């Protein structure tokens, strides 16, 4: 099963797309969010450490991390793509915040 992310990783690996092109696509796409919130206290971290990890989500940044671990992309490429993904999420957060403020009449 392929996703847009695996297709982009393949295009980067094969040289069909440059790192800048893939990063731009990462900035413009929507990324799935974690189903479970991150722990905020040491007690929550300890409890979560005892649980099974969440499965990889198709179409998520998990696929990029897997490509790094398989040696298909370099650490530098990973960093560029991680920054692009983070920019996309920050942009989505800003839009969500603006929409919520608009609904609340602020």
NORHU-V238982 format. One record per residue. N is the residue number from 1. PHI is phi in degrees with one decimal (NA if undefined). OMEGA is omega in whole degrees, -180 to 180 (NA if undefined). D_FIRST is the distance of its C-alpha to the first C-alpha in whole Angstrom. Layout:
# NORHU-V238982
N;PHI;OMEGA;D_FIRST + N;PHI;OMEGA;D_FIRST
This chain:
# NORHU-V238982
1;NA;179;0 + 2;-108.5;176;4 + 3;-134.4;177;7 + 4;-57.4;-178;10 + 5;-66.5;179;11 + 6;-65.8;177;9 + 7;-64.0;178;10 + 8;-66.2;178;14 + 9;-63.3;178;14 + 10;-63.8;179;13 + 11;-65.0;178;16 + 12;-67.1;-179;18 + 13;-62.5;-178;18 + 14;-82.5;-179;19 + 15;84.1;179;21 + 16;-73.5;176;20 + 17;-134.4;177;21 + 18;-82.8;177;23 + 19;-60.0;179;23 + 20;-62.9;179;25 + 21;-65.6;179;23 + 22;-66.3;179;20 + 23;-60.5;178;22 + 24;-63.4;177;23 + 25;-63.1;178;20 + 26;-63.0;-180;20 + 27;-66.8;-173;23 + 28;-94.9;-179;22 + 29;-99.5;176;19 + 30;-93.4;-178;19 + 31;-111.1;177;18 + 32;-63.5;179;17 + 33;-99.9;177;20 + 34;-62.5;177;21 + 35;-74.3;-177;21 + 36;-109.1;180;24 + 37;-65.8;178;27 + 38;-68.7;178;28 + 39;-65.5;-180;31 + 40;-114.6;179;34 + 41;-126.8;177;37 + 42;-63.3;179;37 + 43;-63.5;177;37 + 44;-65.4;179;34 + 45;-63.2;180;33 + 46;-64.0;179;34 + 47;-64.7;-179;33 + 48;-68.2;179;29 + 49;-63.9;-180;30 + 50;-84.6;-178;30 + 51;-90.8;174;27 + 52;-66.2;178;24 + 53;-66.6;176;21 + 54;-66.8;178;19 + 55;-68.5;176;15 + 56;-61.1;-180;13 + 57;-99.6;178;12 + 58;-57.6;180;9 + 59;80.8;-180;10 + 60;-103.8;179;13 + 61;-68.7;175;16 + 62;-54.0;-179;15 + 63;-67.3;178;12 + 64;-70.7;178;15 + 65;-61.7;177;17 + 66;-62.2;178;15 + 67;-62.7;177;15 + 68;-63.6;-179;19 + 69;-64.5;177;19 + 70;-81.4;180;18 + 71;80.7;-178;20 + 72;-83.2;175;18 + 73;-133.3;-179;20 + 74;-86.7;176;24 + 75;-61.2;179;25 + 76;-65.6;177;27 + 77;-62.6;179;24 + 78;-58.7;-179;22 + 79;-60.8;179;25 + 80;-61.3;-179;25 + 81;-70.2;177;22 + 82;-64.2;178;23 + 83;-64.6;179;26 + 84;-63.7;178;24 + 85;-64.0;179;22 + 86;-63.2;177;25 + 87;-61.0;179;27 + 88;-61.9;-179;24 + 89;-66.7;178;25 + 90;-62.6;178;28 + 91;-63.0;177;28 + 92;-61.2;179;27 + 93;-62.3;179;29 + 94;-62.6;179;32 + 95;-62.7;178;31 + 96;-63.4;180;31 + 97;-63.4;178;34 + 98;-63.1;179;36 + 99;-65.2;179;35 + 100;-65.6;178;36 + 101;-65.2;178;39 + 102;-63.8;179;39 + 103;-70.8;-178;39 + 104;-88.3;178;42 + 105;74.1;-180;44 + 106;-81.2;NA;44
